[in-house]
Structure formats: structure tokens, C-alpha cells
Amino acid sequence: MTEQGRSADELLDIVDEQDRVVGQRRRGEVYARRLRHRSTAIRVRDERGRIFVHRRTPTKLIFPGMYDVVVGGVVGAGEDYDSAALREAEEELGVSGLPMPERRLKFLFEAPGFSWFLQVYEVVCTLPVRPQAEEVDWWDFLEEDELERRLAGWEAGKTVVPDGLECHRRLSAR
């Protein structure tokens, strides 16, 4: 991801309750004022069906140092969900030529201090991944049963990214 993309100065679209753009603000202000915006989440599997899991770096603007079961990020001002999903997945995995992630579901994620529409995707990555050191401290592809075991501990320790966990739950329930 570019320095601009990680910056609190990145411009984001602000959306209403129907996900219609009503303005634009800098990312830092969006988070500080809990303004509703757009984000993507992509569950990545390898050719064996294992799920990509990672720990975010401690320098991330939100959820620093937490484990996540999806990759993704904010949709920039004027950007569409699909373009953002492919961009974010390729950046975080450190690959190029990833197939277009497939849309699965969309929901409004709200928690204390956060409010965003989350377009959720899935993709199979057969390329060798080289996650960005600026984004990812640790990573692995885990079998689903192993992931569920680890999630129990991460949830108990409050060290799993809440929107990623919600994506995982919703995708697993389908």
C-alpha cells in the first residue's frame, strides 16, 4: 500500500444509511468523528482451501497488532468496491495478477467508534504471497478447524479484528 493509502490524510467518501455518497473527508477525521464510509474485506484461500490469516503491524491506524482473517481496507474517494477489493488484496498479499475477488455479501459494521459499509469477497490465490512488512507482522494459511481453535483464544484475548471476525462468521453461516 502506498504511504498515501496508510495516511490519515487519505480522502474517503462519506455515505448515508443507503450507502450513497454524501461527502468526502480525510481518513483521520472519518475515524475521529465516526463518519460512515466504505470498506472491503476479502477472505483469501489457497489452492488447498486453507484460509489466509495474519497479524496486523503495530503501526496500523486502527486495530494495530490484532489478528485478522480477511485482507482489505477502505475504499478511497471516487473508487468502487470491486477495484478497492482487488487493489487491497494484491497489496496486502504482495502479489499481482490475482483473479477478481467474488462478491459474497455486504453489511453495515458498527461498533463503538466505527461505522462502515463492508463489501465482503472471496478469492483463491495460487500465487506465492509476500505480504507487505508495513501491513503484516505474521501470516499463515490455516485449515478451517485450526483457525476455529485459534479464534477462540484470540477472541478471549480481544486480539482479533472485530469486522474481520464478523465477516468470517457471516461467510461461514452461508
MOJO-V573479 format. One record per backbone hydrogen bond with DSSP energy under -0.5 kcal/mol. NH is the residue of the N-H (numbers start at 1). CO is the residue of the C=O. If there is no record, write none. Layout:
# MOJO-V573479
nh/co
NH/CO
NH/CO
This chain:
# MOJO-V573479
nh/co
6/2
7/3
7/4
10/7
12/25
13/75
14/23
15/36
16/20
19/16
22/14
23/14
25/12
27/10
28/8
30/26
31/27
32/28
33/29
34/31
35/30
37/115
39/117
40/73
41/119
42/71
43/121
44/42
45/123
46/50
49/46
51/142
52/44
53/140
54/68
55/138
56/66
57/135
60/57
65/57
66/63
67/159
68/54
71/42
73/40
75/38
76/74
77/11
79/76
84/80
85/81
86/82
87/83
88/84
89/85
90/86
91/87
92/88
93/89
94/90
95/90
102/122
104/120
105/120
107/118
109/107
109/116
110/108
111/114
114/111
116/109
117/37
118/107
119/39
119/117
120/105
120/118
121/41
122/102
123/43
125/45
125/123
126/124
130/93
132/92
135/132
136/132
137/55
138/55
140/53
142/51
142/140
147/143
148/144
149/145
150/146
151/147
152/148
153/149
154/150
155/151
156/152
157/153
158/155
159/154
161/67
165/161
166/162
167/163
168/164
169/165
170/166
171/167
172/168
173/169
174/171
